[in-house]
Amino acid sequence: MAVLQMQRMNLVAMKQNRKSILERLQEIGGLEIDVKQEEYDGTVCQDTSTPRSTFEKRSATADQALEILDKYAPEKTSLLSSLAGKPLLERAKLKETVANQSDYIRQANRIVNLEKQITEAAATIQKLENQAEALVPWEKLDIPMSTEGTAKTVLFLGTMPDLVTEEAVLTALKVHEPAVDEADVEVLSSDKDCTYLSVLCLRRDAAAAEEALREMGFARPSWFVNRTPAEEQEAIKKGIEARKAEIEQYTAEVATFGTARENLKMVSDYYRMRAGKYEVLGTLPQTENTFAVSGYIPAYLAKDLAKELETEYGASVELEELSEKEKAPVLLKNNPFSNSVDGVLASYGLPGKGEIDPTFIMSIFYIVMFGIMLSDAGYGALMVIACGFVLAKFPRMNEGLRKSLKMFFFCGISTVVWGILFGGFFGDAIQVISREFFGHEVAFNAVWFAPIEDPMRLLIYALIIGIIHLFIGEAIHGYTLLKSGDKIGFFSDVVGWYLFLIGLLLLLIPSTIFESMAQTTIDFGPGLTNLSYVLTIAGLLILLIMAGRRKKKKVGIRLLLGVYEIYGITSWLSDWLSYSRLLALGLATGAIAQVVNMIGTMFGSGILKLLIFIVVFIIGHALNMAINLLGAYVHSNRLEYVEFFQKFYDGKGEPFKPFTAVTKYVEFARSK
């Protein structure tokens, strides 16, 4: 339950050791580079854009080659393989990659070029197929389409809109001025929009014939071939077959690179690491013979790393504590139970300067409230089994995903516990199955109480959890004020509210409102009743007088600010009542589960009834679990973010971003 202390590390070393030092820092991944350039007069930063761009392009080429392999030679994987995470490779594999990088990237380039040739061949096939399709209407033509005629005749090939007969064309030629009396017209083909035809006339009548045809909407083809359409189609067919053969050949060659997949992954990550190193190198101040590095490092790593850099590389290393004004990046360290909700906290924001890490307290309430809202032992058991199996089977999965699954694993345990306390196991499945299919009802009674039978009791406990949760948030606010030295603020903004709220609660408990909810009467007696009045009035006066304490000379404004502060009781009431969602979701899960069981037993008899029940049971409970699991997750987040955090937490810290080896496919083990 801590924000790790940060120190600033300043390092100066000889350029001859620059490569080794940067690679070691990248390997350890414990230093966030933050160079204050103004502190290094007389230095320059190296332009690393060209080599960095080169490494990024090579990495992208290897990535592209892997995508192509997945397309043409897919790797056999299981459905859950995406959860396995990145394999950990020995450092020797990295050295092997460095030694063979030229061969690996040559393979990647060959794969990319093969895919380019496959694409070009496919485009050629598409083009040829379009040409073949365009020749279909001209298939009856038994002379080359490029034929223009003879010494005494002219041939017109073209199309006319709509359906046109040979007689209509001949008539149009004869009535045209000047008339074309001698012509041969042949309709080669037609469809609903167009007629394809050839017109042969004497060369002396060519101009008149062309004019007459144009008036009818005649248009020549966009392209001609030097062979008959049938001959051209045969040539096109052979061309298509040749391109398909090329595609098969290229595809087969791509498949031969399937064994190079691991090498391509390693070289892609190697160049990705080098690009990251050169990105950092471009920010470092340098002289002719030296270079400097500065940044944040967790205090627990600082001394050992400084000693190693000084001993192994002859560097001069200085460690310094951060100033009060300096905002360090945030790195959290929590126990295995609490760090499961790190992702939930990070989604809201990390602790800012002066704030404490709320993860431990948050994790307890989060998992307890999640369990109450889902509150079915059967659903919880499924969560525990599924999450436990995946966590055990894939120990190297992504850290963020691993923490999320751990969170749902713990939430599953909480759900099982609350399900047993409330008597829910797939609703009332045990009772229904035993009664309907075995003729004797087996009871699965609640260890504590059944919320469906006594909802007001659960509402009271939900509100108790809520007030404890909110009071702890206010207590953390008070601790933060004391830590910053604001004792007056602690007294005014925390103690005042505690007195006021505790007094009101003591007044509420003996009231008829609480009596109607709890179905019981509580009498504190005159002593405790008088104390409740004293606490309420004392808190009220503290808030009224002290809320506007910064307006010392403006009494009217100060009192108005006090009244406005007291009006904040509506916000407290709203936050408190928000915890009634524990009741609402808890009841919804159980009620819907019981309805599913009831529907499953309403149809058929004997074996048919059993089969129908099984289908309804599986589908109904799967939907109910999915919907209410999502609801429990969303509302647990909401109670933390909106009700709890607003009491003390801003969450404006920046995450720790160390200079490390960012990889996509594999991880290389650290050298000792």
FENRARA-V253148 format. One line per field, one symbol per residue. phi: phi as a letter, one per 40 degrees, with the letter a starting at -180 (. if undefined). A space follows every 50 residues. Layout:
phi: ???
This chain:
phi: .acccbbbbbbbacccbcdcccccccccgbbccaccdccbcgbbbccbcc cccccccccccccccccccccbadccbcccccccgcccbccccccccccb dcccccccccccccccccccccccdccccccccccdcbdccbbdcccbhb cbbbbbbibbcgcbccccccccccccbccbcbabbbccaabcbabbabbb bcccccccccccccccgcbcccabbcbcdcccccccdccccccccccccc cccdcccdccdcccccccccccccccccccdcbccbbcbbabbaicaddc cdcccdccccccbgcbbbbbcccccccccbbcbbcdccccbdccccccic dccgccccdccdcccdcccdccccfbcccccccccccccccccbcbcdcc cccccccccccccdccccccccgbbfgbccccccccbbgacbcbcccbac dccaccccccccccdcccccccdcccdcccccccgccccccccbcdcccc ccccccccdcccccccccfabbbcgccccccccccccccccccccccbcc bccbcccccccccccccccccdccccccccccccccccdccccccdcccc bcbgagcdcccccccccccccccccccccccccccccccccccccccabb gbccccbccaccbbbbbbcccc
